[in-house]
Amino acid sequence: ETGVTQSPTHLIKTRGQQVTLRCSSQSGHNTVSWYQQALGQGPQFIFQYYREEENGRGNFPPRFSGLQFPNYSSELNVNALELDDSALYLCASSLGGLRETQYFGPGTRLLVL
Amino acid sequence: AQSVTQLGSHVSVSEGALVLLRCNYSSSVPPYLFWYVQYPNQGLQLLLKYTSAATLVKGINGFEAEFKKSETSFHLTKPSAHMSDAAEYFCAVSLETGANNLFFGTGTRLTVIP
């Protein structure tokens, strides 16, 4: 059974640029959630995709957007990067349904200069 | 609204000593509660999950947690700390409606002293 994978592992961008982060869900999972973890903080929910549809969103601006593909992999896109977007971005996959356990990938560490 | 509070951002214990990491929750309905561990430069790994089936939940690596409704607590314990337990620990609660997303506490960094 393949776990959750994310790419790239590290990324450096400059303010104002755009970035795309990728996530492959665990085999059999149809739901992907994205979280932002700033240094020294707990992860914060960005949004979730269930069967290619956005299924919930946290308190993040519209420049954070996403996609889920038919194979349930997912992308997180961030436009007009700001310095405060520097963080570890975590992807988690799960089965659909409330309170299903989420399994996390290793994350992508984004640094915005 | 649901939230979790982790008391103590840093906890240090001696190798072989009891580990106790505290988590209190607020919820208007019976919550699902989770403990995750994060090793340096890694993602989150599930330690254990409370789903209302039993108040004492056993997890991986010898950890367990007890759900106490009267105290709105879900503290994580391990009888004997090992050096490999040094990591960041997060308590999380699932929201009652909407997306199946988690609300995390701010984390507790556990240091194990040899």
HADDOCK unambig.tbl for C-alpha pairs under 7 A between the chains (distance, minus, plus):
assign (segid A and resid 41 and name CA) (segid B and resid 106 and name CA) 5.24 0.50 0.50
assign (segid A and resid 41 and name CA) (segid B and resid 107 and name CA) 6.92 0.50 0.50
assign (segid A and resid 42 and name CA) (segid B and resid 104 and name CA) 5.66 0.50 0.50
assign (segid A and resid 42 and name CA) (segid B and resid 105 and name CA) 5.81 0.50 0.50
assign (segid A and resid 42 and name CA) (segid B and resid 106 and name CA) 4.54 0.50 0.50
assign (segid A and resid 42 and name CA) (segid B and resid 107 and name CA) 5.95 0.50 0.50
assign (segid A and resid 43 and name CA) (segid B and resid 104 and name CA) 6.20 0.50 0.50
assign (segid A and resid 44 and name CA) (segid B and resid 103 and name CA) 7.00 0.50 0.50
assign (segid A and resid 45 and name CA) (segid B and resid 101 and name CA) 6.76 0.50 0.50
assign (segid A and resid 45 and name CA) (segid B and resid 102 and name CA) 6.99 0.50 0.50
assign (segid A and resid 48 and name CA) (segid B and resid 99 and name CA) 6.89 0.50 0.50
assign (segid A and resid 55 and name CA) (segid B and resid 99 and name CA) 5.69 0.50 0.50
assign (segid A and resid 56 and name CA) (segid B and resid 98 and name CA) 6.49 0.50 0.50
assign (segid A and resid 56 and name CA) (segid B and resid 99 and name CA) 4.98 0.50 0.50
assign (segid A and resid 90 and name CA) (segid B and resid 43 and name CA) 6.97 0.50 0.50
assign (segid A and resid 97 and name CA) (segid B and resid 100 and name CA) 6.66 0.50 0.50
assign (segid A and resid 98 and name CA) (segid B and resid 99 and name CA) 6.96 0.50 0.50
assign (segid A and resid 98 and name CA) (segid B and resid 100 and name CA) 4.80 0.50 0.50
assign (segid A and resid 99 and name CA) (segid B and resid 32 and name CA) 6.71 0.50 0.50
assign (segid A and resid 99 and name CA) (segid B and resid 94 and name CA) 6.04 0.50 0.50
assign (segid A and resid 99 and name CA) (segid B and resid 100 and name CA) 5.56 0.50 0.50
assign (segid A and resid 104 and name CA) (segid B and resid 43 and name CA) 6.09 0.50 0.50
assign (segid A and resid 104 and name CA) (segid B and resid 44 and name CA) 5.60 0.50 0.50
assign (segid A and resid 104 and name CA) (segid B and resid 45 and name CA) 6.78 0.50 0.50
assign (segid A and resid 105 and name CA) (segid B and resid 43 and name CA) 5.60 0.50 0.50
assign (segid A and resid 106 and name CA) (segid B and resid 42 and name CA) 5.04 0.50 0.50
assign (segid A and resid 106 and name CA) (segid B and resid 43 and name CA) 3.94 0.50 0.50
assign (segid A and resid 107 and name CA) (segid B and resid 42 and name CA) 6.97 0.50 0.50
assign (segid A and resid 107 and name CA) (segid B and resid 43 and name CA) 5.69 0.50 0.50
